[in-house]
Amino acid sequence: MASNANAGGGTENAYVLLTLEYVPNMLEKRGPYREEHINGAKKAFEEGTCAMAGALTDPVDTGVFVFKNVDKDYVENFVRNDAYYKAGLVPTYTIRPWMVVVGN
């Protein structure tokens, strides 16, 4: 877990952005894996490690997760255990620290 202290002695949230690149025709292929995928995201949200998650639309070709106060290893483990990834529906993904300058 990681956090950033601000100059006032408080704590700011540190964010990590995960993007999952989907296979073509994802809407037709995701059915058998969608419930497990959504449940994994909900679990991370309930644990406080995922601030939000969802798919980009028009077209549905990318999933986006915003994690907070976790390290890259946590996100790597999340991906390795994700139903879409395990089913081969996510051929590539990126994990990047996100410096949020407005909002928290």
Residue pairs with C-beta under 8 A, 6 or more apart in sequence:
1 69
1 70
1 71
1 74
2 14
2 69
2 70
2 71
3 11
3 12
3 13
3 14
3 69
4 11
4 12
4 13
4 14
5 11
5 12
6 12
12 104
13 51
13 68
13 69
13 100
13 104
14 68
14 69
14 97
15 51
15 66
15 67
15 68
15 97
15 98
15 99
15 100
16 66
16 67
16 68
16 70
16 71
16 72
16 75
16 95
16 96
16 97
16 98
17 64
17 65
17 66
17 67
17 94
17 95
17 96
17 97
17 98
18 63
18 64
18 65
18 66
18 67
18 75
18 78
18 79
18 93
18 94
18 95
19 62
19 63
19 64
19 65
19 93
19 94
20 62
20 63
20 64
20 65
20 79
20 82
20 84
20 85
20 90
20 93
21 61
21 62
21 90
21 91
21 92
21 93
22 55
22 60
22 61
22 62
22 63
22 84
22 89
22 90
23 29
23 88
23 89
23 90
23 91
24 61
26 60
26 61
26 89
27 60
29 89
30 37
30 84
30 89
32 87
33 83
33 84
33 86
33 87
33 89
34 83
36 83
37 82
37 83
37 84
40 78
40 81
40 82
40 83
41 50
41 53
41 65
44 50
44 53
44 65
44 67
44 78
45 51
45 52
45 53
48 68
48 69
49 67
49 68
49 69
49 70
49 74
50 65
50 66
50 67
50 68
51 66
51 67
51 68
52 65
52 66
53 63
53 64
53 65
53 66
54 63
54 64
55 62
55 63
55 64
56 62
56 63
56 64
63 84
63 90
65 75
65 78
66 98
67 74
67 75
67 78
72 95
72 97
75 95
76 95
79 85
79 90
79 93
79 95
80 86
82 90
84 90
85 93
